[in-house]
Amino acid sequence: MHIVGLSAYYHDSAACILKDGEIVAAAQEERFTRIKHDPGFPIHALRYCLEAAGIGPGEVDHVVFYDKPFLKFERLLETYLAFAPRGLRSFATSMPVWIKDKLFQKSTLLRSLGELDPEVDWSARLLFSEHHYSHAASAFYPSPFETAAVLTMDGVGEWTTTSLALGEGNRLAIRKELHFPHSLGLLYSAFTHHAGFKVNSGEYKLMGLAPYGEPRFADLIRDRLIDIREDGSFRLNMSYFDYCTGLTMTNPRFEELMGGPARSPESPLEQRDMDIAASIQEVTEEIILKLARHAARETGQRDLCLAGGVALNCAANGVLHRAGIFDRIWIQPAAGDAGGALGAALAVWHAMLDRPRTPPSAATPSVVAPAAPGGEGGAPAARAPMPPDRMRGAYLGPSYGAAEIEAQLTAAGAVFSRLSPEEAIDTAARALAGGQALGWMSGRMEFGPRALGGRSILADPRLPHMQRLLNLKVKFRESFRPFAPSVLRERLEDWFELDVDSPYMLLIADVAARRRRPPAPEEAGLEGMDRLRVTRSEIPAVTHVDGSARIQTVDADTAPAYHALLSRFEALTGCPVLANTSFNVRGEPIICTPDDAFRCFMGTDLDMLVIEDFVLVKHDQDPALRQDYRNMYELD
């Protein structure tokens, strides 16, 4: 049986396909259309999924959409009625769009599916799941746990903004919910907007900015903006926010409370911006910890699953891990709306069709946290190896064979060499050890927002200048944004204060104490962006200003080529770590095809490009093929 899951019409549209309950393929539409966060019907992603499964449209048994559009329309209408007469202009602006695109979204879906194949009776196969149930299903069903508490946190689905569920076998039941307008995701997005970043895009920038500041606004946020209960539930003071009835996230009262207007996009960051980021990050972590403690008490479970956009807050995940509230934690790598497509499909297979969960067919390490004996926050307990999850390392997108790579590179006018797999890895490792920045495309594309060694830009993390160089000359983005370390799993504890797998780059932990270095006397008093000049460890390019890092562990079973590259780099340098960032420039979706890779390579200051066994050197390329890539995409 084949089940297709879809998410669309908000942001990060995606498609996935299951075969007899096994995840065969999943991808975001943006990777094919080259439109960041593309909200349109995921026709290209769907066609890829059908091709990966080896079936035609008529062989799909069920198509399930990740939320219920009519309930969203109900929420919008009831919200405007509740706040009337405020927001009349917003109501008049949005209502025609909602009537056309949301109230009749079933017809829109059927029409789009009909364009895929008009001969199929799609109306007999189309199903709908609730938004947070889709998130919960994406967290629990692929996890390695037989039973678990499940927390989902995002902006808003239909009505729900936060949910607690209990997963047992193939059953998944929502136990508690928080409803709109009281939303942790929207609160964080309000501060994202105030910091001058794009909502639904720049939240990770706010998280990255937080370590540069001090949380001096945290008490003000608690006193005036949000009432946090002991169980983690909360209520927002809506007199400071405008997202219910207005066309912006906040209002003048919010700006007055925060000591000034929202920062203009692209303007210089001030210490106040950094302090505000640190403050909302602290409040967010407090809420998540309280929600987790309540979840443990309410369900009696020792394992926890997370999904929803807030679950991509790696810093909060690290705090939760270290708290030891749960024995083990598993986080869906595509935790946002894209992953809702996968959860909706899994919900049909397990919950609706009552099919059992089976062990995964391919081992993938899990993000887990050990128990803390003697209460929360104690020393980690010894733990048995974790069973694998069902996400296949999140490598669920397209891959390309030698003939197709050669054809695309030749059509693009590229100059390349094809080596043996061992020679290509050795060439790449030597270039990295020589200080070069490398574009790396290997195997299947990742599903979710993280580049995990399938579509990555890589560099030597030991070079103090590398973070700034990659940000400004390759990624064309703000210099403060940190890069993630990819580390051989077997070397993890020698380099980082983390003793659990983190294959999906969703946990932040400190660089190992013996690898860190104290600031020099002249560096000790530096503040704000001046702290970027401090060499904080043996791997400064992946060490954030607070000594932490967003870690990806790499094992040989899940990512053999990437593991081999790291191993060869270690043999050359003694360092089993590489700086890893997504293969794109600011505002561009992560690359998908060899042609995408070559265009990005030629539009940036990357020195080398490796696509499977094909190696391209920048100075060998025709200079006429270089292009001004900086302005090709709208800023994120």
C-alpha positions in Angstrom: 0.0 0.0 0.0 1.2 3.5 -0.9 0.3 6.5 1.2 1.2 10.1 0.1 1.5 12.9 2.7 1.3 16.5 1.7 1.8 19.9 3.3 1.1 23.2 1.5 -0.3 26.7 1.3 1.5 28.2 4.3 5.2 27.7 4.1 7.7 24.8 3.5 5.4 22.7 1.3 6.5 19.1 1.1 5.5 15.6 0.0 6.4 12.2 1.2 5.5 8.6 0.4 5.2 5.5 2.4 5.2 1.9 1.1 3.6 -0.5 3.5 4.4 1.9 6.3 8.1 2.4 5.4 9.3 5.9 4.6 10.5 5.7 1.0 11.0 9.4 0.1 10.3 12.9 1.3 11.3 16.4 0.0 10.4 20.0 0.3 9.0 21.8 -2.8 11.5 24.7 -2.4 14.4 22.4 -3.4 12.9 21.9 -6.9 11.4 25.4 -7.6 14.3 27.3 -6.0 11.8 29.5 -4.1 12.7 29.6 -0.4 9.9 28.3 1.8 7.8 27.7 -1.2 4.1 27.5 0.0 2.6 26.2 -3.3 1.2 22.8 -4.0 4.3 20.4 -3.9 3.9 19.0 -7.4 7.6 18.6 -8.1 8.2 17.0 -4.7 5.2 14.7 -5.3 6.5 13.6 -8.7 9.9 12.9 -7.2 8.3 10.8 -4.4 6.2 8.7 -7.0 9.4 8.2 -9.0 11.4 7.1 -5.9 8.6 4.6 -5.1 8.5 3.4 -8.7 4.8 3.9 -9.1 2.4 6.0 -11.1 -0.3 8.3 -9.6 -3.0 5.6 -10.0 -1.2 3.3 -7.6 -1.5 5.7 -4.7 -4.0 4.3 -2.2 -4.4 7.4 0.0 -3.4 11.0 -0.1 -3.5 12.8 3.2 -3.2 16.6 3.8 -1.4 17.7 7.0 -4.2 19.9 8.5 -7.9 20.8 8.2 -8.4 24.0 6.3 -12.0 24.6 7.3 -10.9 24.7 11.0 -8.3 27.3 10.1 -11.0 29.4 8.5 -13.2 28.9 11.6 -10.3 30.2 13.8 -9.7 33.2 11.6 -13.4 34.2 11.6 -13.9 33.6 15.3 -10.8 35.6 16.1 -12.0 38.6 14.2 -15.4 38.4 15.7 -13.8 38.2 19.2 -11.7 41.3 18.6 -14.2 43.4 16.6 -14.2 46.2 15.7 -10.4 46.1 15.8 -8.6 44.8 12.8 -11.3 45.7 10.2 -8.7 46.6 7.6 -6.9 43.3 8.1 -10.2 41.4 8.0 -11.1 43.1 4.7 -7.7 42.3 3.3 -7.4 38.7 4.3 -11.0 37.4 4.0 -11.2 37.2 0.2 -8.0 35.3 0.1 -9.1 32.9 2.9 -12.5 32.3 1.3 -10.8 31.5 -2.0 -7.8 29.6 -0.8 -8.8 28.1 2.5 -12.5 27.6 2.7 -12.4 25.8 -0.6 -9.0 24.2 -0.2 -10.3 20.7 -0.7 -11.3 21.7 -4.2 -7.9 23.3 -4.7 -6.2 20.1 -3.7 -8.3 18.0 -5.9 -7.7 20.3 -8.9 -3.9 20.2 -8.3 -3.9 16.4 -7.9 -6.0 16.2 -11.1 -3.2 18.0 -13.0 -0.9 15.1 -11.9 -3.3 12.6 -13.4 -6.9 13.5 -14.4 -7.9 9.9 -14.7 -7.6 9.2 -11.0 -10.6 9.7 -8.7 -8.6 11.7 -6.2 -11.7 12.6 -4.1 -12.1 9.0 -3.1 -8.5 8.9 -1.9 -8.0 12.3 -0.2 -7.9 12.5 3.6 -7.2 15.2 6.2 -5.3 15.2 9.5 -5.2 17.8 12.2 -2.1 20.0 12.2 -0.7 19.1 15.6 -1.7 15.5 15.3 0.4 15.4 12.2 3.3 17.0 14.1 2.9 14.5 17.0 2.7 11.5 14.5 5.9 12.8 12.8 7.6 12.8 16.2 6.4 9.5 17.7 5.9 7.0 14.9 9.5 7.3 13.4 11.0 7.4 16.9 12.8 4.4 18.4 10.4 4.3 21.4 7.6 1.8 22.0 5.9 4.3 24.3 6.6 8.0 24.9 5.3 11.4 25.8 5.0 13.7 22.8 5.3 17.5 22.9 4.5 19.6 19.8 5.1 23.4 19.8 4.8 25.8 17.0 3.0 29.0 15.9 -0.5 27.7 15.3 -2.2 24.9 13.5 -6.0 25.1 13.2 -6.5 26.3 16.9 -3.7 24.4 18.7 -0.3 26.0 19.4 1.1 23.4 21.9 0.0 19.8 22.5 0.9 16.9 24.8 0.2 13.4 23.5 0.9 9.9 24.6 2.2 7.4 22.1 1.8 3.7 22.8 2.6 1.1 20.1 0.6 2.3 17.1 -1.7 4.4 19.1 -1.3 8.1 19.6 -3.7 10.2 21.7 -3.6 14.0 22.3 -4.0 14.5 26.1 -3.8 18.3 26.4 -3.6 21.4 24.2 -3.0 25.1 24.4 -4.9 27.2 21.9 -4.5 30.3 19.8 -3.7 33.2 20.4 -1.5 31.9 23.2 1.5 30.5 21.3 5.2 30.1 22.2 6.0 30.0 18.5 4.2 33.3 17.8 5.8 34.9 20.9 9.3 33.9 19.6 8.3 35.1 16.1 7.2 38.5 17.6 10.7 39.0 18.9 12.1 37.8 15.6 10.1 40.6 13.9 11.3 43.1 16.5 14.9 42.1 15.9 14.5 43.0 12.2 14.4 39.4 11.0 11.8 37.7 8.8 9.1 35.8 10.6 9.0 32.0 9.7 12.5 32.4 8.4 14.7 34.3 10.9 13.9 32.6 14.2 17.1 30.6 14.0 19.0 33.9 13.6 17.5 35.2 16.9 18.6 31.9 18.6 22.1 32.4 17.2 22.2 36.1 18.3 21.1 35.2 21.9 24.6 34.2 23.2 25.9 37.7 22.4 23.6 39.3 24.9 22.5 39.3 28.5 18.9 38.4 29.4 18.2 41.7 31.1 14.6 41.9 29.6 13.6 38.4 30.8 11.9 39.6 33.9 10.1 42.3 32.0 8.8 39.7 29.5 7.6 37.5 32.4 5.9 40.4 34.2 4.2 42.2 31.3 4.0 39.9 28.2 3.4 36.3 29.5 1.9 34.6 32.5 3.7 31.2 32.8 2.2 28.6 35.0 4.0 25.8 36.8 2.8 23.2 34.3 4.3 25.2 31.4 0.9 26.5 30.2 0.8 30.2 29.6 -1.2 33.2 28.6 0.0 36.1 26.5 -1.0 39.7 27.2 -2.5 40.4 23.9 -2.6 44.1 24.4 1.1 44.1 23.2 0.6 41.9 20.1 -1.1 42.6 16.8 -1.1 39.2 15.0 -4.7 38.4 15.8 -6.3 41.3 13.9 -3.4 43.3 12.5 -1.0 43.0 9.7 2.1 42.9 11.9 3.3 40.8 14.9 3.5 43.6 17.5 2.1 47.1 18.2 3.5 50.4 19.6 2.9 49.2 23.2 5.3 46.4 22.6 7.9 48.7 21.1 7.6 51.1 24.1 8.0 48.2 26.5 11.1 47.0 24.7 12.7 50.5 24.8 12.4 51.4 21.1 11.1 50.5 17.7 11.7 47.3 15.8 15.2 47.1 14.2 15.2 47.9 10.5 16.2 44.9 8.5 19.9 44.8 7.5 20.7 47.7 9.9 23.6 47.3 12.4 22.8 45.1 15.4 23.0 46.9 18.7 23.6 45.5 22.2 19.9 46.0 23.0 19.0 43.7 20.1 21.4 41.0 21.5 20.0 41.4 25.0 16.4 41.1 23.8 17.4 37.9 21.9 19.0 36.5 25.0 15.9 37.4 27.1 13.3 35.7 24.9 15.6 32.7 24.6 15.8 32.3 28.4 12.0 32.6 28.7 11.5 30.1 25.9 13.8 27.6 27.6 11.9 28.1 30.9 8.6 27.3 29.3 9.9 24.2 27.5 11.4 22.9 30.7 8.1 23.3 32.6 6.2 21.7 29.8 8.6 18.8 29.8 8.3 18.3 33.6 4.5 18.4 33.4 4.6 15.9 30.5 6.7 13.5 32.5 4.3 13.8 35.5 1.2 13.6 33.4 2.1 10.6 31.3 4.5 8.7 33.6 6.8 8.2 30.5 10.6 8.3 30.6 11.0 9.0 26.9 10.1 12.1 25.0 9.5 13.0 21.4 9.4 16.5 20.0 8.1 18.2 16.8 6.7 21.5 15.7 8.8 24.5 14.6 9.9 25.3 18.2 11.6 21.9 18.4 14.2 23.3 16.0 15.4 25.6 18.8 18.6 23.6 19.3 19.7 25.7 22.3 16.5 24.9 24.2 16.9 21.2 23.2 20.4 21.3 24.7 19.0 22.7 28.0 16.3 20.1 28.0 18.8 17.3 27.4 21.0 18.5 30.3 18.1 18.8 32.7 17.6 15.0 32.7 13.8 15.2 33.0 13.5 12.3 30.5 15.8 9.3 30.0 15.8 9.8 26.3 14.7 12.4 23.7 14.0 12.0 20.0 13.4 15.1 17.8 11.9 14.9 14.3 14.6 16.3 12.0 11.9 17.9 9.8 10.1 19.3 12.8 8.4 22.2 11.0 5.5 22.1 8.6 7.4 20.0 6.0 7.5 17.2 8.5 3.7 17.5 8.9 3.3 15.8 5.6 5.2 12.8 6.9 3.3 12.7 10.1 0.0 12.8 8.3 0.9 9.8 6.2 2.1 7.9 9.2 -1.0 8.7 11.1 -3.1 7.1 8.3 -1.0 4.0 8.3 -0.9 3.4 12.0 -3.8 5.2 13.6 -6.5 5.0 10.9 -5.6 1.7 9.3 -4.4 0.2 12.6 -1.1 -1.2 11.2 1.6 -2.1 13.7 4.9 -0.3 14.0 7.8 -2.5 12.9 11.6 -2.1 13.5 13.3 0.1 10.9 14.9 -1.7 7.9 18.1 0.5 8.1 19.8 1.6 11.2 19.9 5.3 12.0 21.2 6.6 15.3 18.8 8.6 17.5 19.0 11.8 19.4 18.8 10.6 22.9 19.5 11.9 26.4 20.5 9.7 29.4 18.7 9.6 32.7 20.0 11.6 35.6 20.1 9.5 38.8 19.0 11.1 42.0 16.7 13.7 40.3 16.8 16.2 37.6 20.2 17.5 36.6 22.4 14.8 38.2 25.3 13.0 36.6 24.4 11.0 33.5 23.6 7.3 34.2 25.0 4.5 32.2 22.8 3.6 29.3 22.3 0.8 26.7 22.8 1.6 23.0 19.7 3.1 21.5 17.7 1.3 18.9 17.6 3.0 15.5 14.8 5.3 14.3 12.9 5.1 11.0 14.1 8.3 9.3 17.0 6.8 7.4 19.3 9.6 8.6 16.8 12.1 7.0 18.4 11.2 3.6 15.1 10.9 1.9 15.5 13.2 -1.2 16.9 12.6 -4.7 20.3 11.3 -5.5 22.1 11.3 -8.9 24.0 8.7 -10.8 27.3 9.2 -12.7 25.6 9.6 -16.1 23.2 12.3 -14.9 25.9 14.2 -13.0 28.2 14.2 -16.1 25.3 15.3 -18.4 24.3 18.2 -16.2 27.9 19.4 -15.6 28.7 19.1 -19.3 25.6 21.1 -20.2 26.6 23.8 -17.7 30.0 24.1 -19.3 31.9 22.8 -16.3 35.4 21.5 -16.3 35.7 18.4 -14.1 37.6 15.2 -13.4 36.1 11.9 -12.4 38.1 10.0 -9.9 37.7 6.8 -8.0 35.6 7.1 -4.8 38.7 6.9 -2.6 40.6 9.4 -4.7 37.7 11.9 -4.6 37.5 11.6 -0.8 41.3 12.0 -0.5 41.3 15.0 -2.8 38.5 16.7 -0.9 40.1 16.0 2.5 43.5 17.4 1.3 41.8 20.6 0.0 40.0 21.0 3.3 43.2 20.5 5.2 44.8 23.1 3.0 42.3 25.7 4.1 40.0 25.6 1.1 36.2 25.9 1.3 34.4 23.0 -0.4 31.0 22.3 -1.9 30.0 18.7 -1.1 27.1 16.8 -2.7 26.8 13.1 -1.9 24.0 10.6 -1.9 20.4 11.5 -1.2 19.3 15.1 -0.3 18.3 15.7 3.3 14.7 16.2 4.4 14.3 19.1 6.7 16.2 22.4 7.2 19.6 21.0 8.1 22.4 20.0 5.7 23.8 16.7 7.1 26.6 15.9 4.6 24.4 15.3 1.6 24.3 18.9 0.4 26.9 20.8 2.5 29.5 23.5 2.4 32.5 22.2 4.4 35.7 23.8 5.8 38.5 23.3 8.3 37.1 24.3 11.8 40.6 25.0 13.2 41.0 28.2 11.2 40.0 31.3 13.2 39.0 33.3 10.1 36.9 30.6 8.6 33.5 31.5 10.2 33.8 35.1 9.0 35.1 34.1 5.5 32.3 31.6 4.9 29.6 34.0 6.2 30.7 37.0 4.1 32.3 35.5 1.0 30.4 32.3 0.5 27.1 32.5 2.2 26.7 36.3 1.8 25.1 36.5 5.3 25.5 38.1 8.7 28.9 37.5 10.2 27.6 36.5 13.6 25.8 33.4 12.4 27.6 30.2 13.7 28.5 27.1 11.8 27.9 23.5 13.0 30.5 20.9 13.6 30.2 17.5 12.0 32.1 15.0 14.1 32.9 11.3 13.8 30.5 9.6 16.3 33.4 7.6 17.8 35.3 10.8 18.6 32.3 12.8 20.0 33.1 12.8 23.7 36.8 13.7 23.1 35.7 17.0 21.5 32.3 17.9 22.9 30.5 17.7 26.3 27.9 15.4 24.8 27.5 11.6 25.3 24.6 10.9 23.0 24.1 10.7 19.3 23.0 13.9 17.5 22.7 12.8 13.9 20.2 15.6 12.9 22.1 18.6 14.3 19.4 19.4 16.8 21.4 19.5 20.1 23.7 22.2 21.3 26.4 21.3 23.8 29.7 22.8 24.9 33.0 22.1 23.3 35.0 19.8 25.6 36.8 21.8 28.3 40.2 20.5 27.3 39.6 21.8 23.7 38.6 25.3 24.9 41.0 28.1 25.6 40.5 31.0 28.0 40.3 34.5 26.5 43.5 36.6 26.5 43.5 39.5 28.9 42.8 42.0 26.1 39.8 39.8 25.0 38.1 39.4 28.4 36.1 42.7 28.3 34.9 42.4 24.7 31.2 42.8 24.1 28.7 42.2 21.3 30.1 41.5 17.8 33.6 42.2 19.0 33.5 38.8 20.7 33.8 37.2 17.2 37.5 38.1 17.3 38.1 35.7 20.2 39.6 32.3 19.4 37.7 30.2 21.9 38.8 26.7 21.2 40.9 24.4 19.0 38.0 24.5 16.6 37.0 28.2 16.6 35.0 28.2 13.3 32.4 26.0 15.0 32.6 27.3 18.6 29.9 29.9 19.4 30.7 32.9 21.6 29.4 31.1 24.7 31.7 28.0 24.0 28.9 25.9 22.6 28.3 24.2 19.3 25.3 22.7 17.3 26.6 19.2 16.9 26.1 16.6 14.2 27.4 13.1 14.8 28.3 11.1 11.8 28.4 7.3 11.7 29.6 5.0 9.0 26.3 3.0 8.6 24.1 6.0 7.9 26.5 8.3 6.0 29.4 6.2 4.7 30.9 8.7 2.3 30.7 11.6 4.7 32.1 9.4 7.5 35.0 8.5 5.1 35.7 12.1 4.4 35.8 13.0 8.1 38.1 10.0 8.8 40.5 11.0 6.0 40.5 14.6 7.3 41.3 13.3 10.7 44.2 11.2 9.3 45.6 14.3 7.7 45.1 16.7 10.5 44.4 14.9 13.8 41.0 16.6 13.9 37.8 14.5 13.3 35.6 17.6 13.0 34.5 19.6 9.9 32.7 22.9 9.8 29.4 22.2 8.0 26.8 24.6 6.7 24.1 24.2 4.1 25.0 24.3 0.4 23.3 27.5 -0.6 23.7 31.3 -0.2 21.5 33.5 1.9 17.9 33.4 0.7 18.4 30.4 -1.5 17.0 26.9 -0.8 19.6 24.2 -0.2 20.8 22.9 -3.6 19.2 19.7 -5.0 20.7 18.9 -8.4 24.3 18.9 -9.8 23.3 21.9 -11.9 22.2 23.8 -8.7 25.6 22.8 -7.1 27.6 24.1 -10.1 25.7 27.4 -10.2 26.2 28.1 -6.5 29.9 27.0 -6.8 30.4 29.6 -9.6 28.5 32.3 -7.8 30.5 32.1 -4.6 34.1 32.0 -3.4 34.1 28.2 -2.9 37.4 26.7 -4.0 36.4 23.2 -4.9 33.2 21.3 -5.7 32.9 17.5 -5.2 29.8 15.8 -6.5 30.1 12.1 -5.7 33.3 11.1 -7.6 33.4 14.2 -9.8 35.8 17.0 -8.7 35.8 20.6 -9.9 38.4 23.2 -9.1 37.5 26.8 -9.3 40.5 28.1 -11.2 39.9 25.5 -13.9 36.5 26.9 -14.8 35.7 29.3 -17.5 35.6 32.8 -15.8 32.7 33.8 -18.1 30.6 31.3 -16.2 31.0 33.2 -13.0 27.9 35.2 -12.0 26.7 37.7 -9.4 25.0 35.2 -7.2 24.7 37.6 -4.3 21.5 39.3 -5.6 19.8 36.3 -7.2 17.7 35.5 -4.1 15.5 37.6 -1.8 17.2 38.0 1.6 15.9 35.7 4.3 
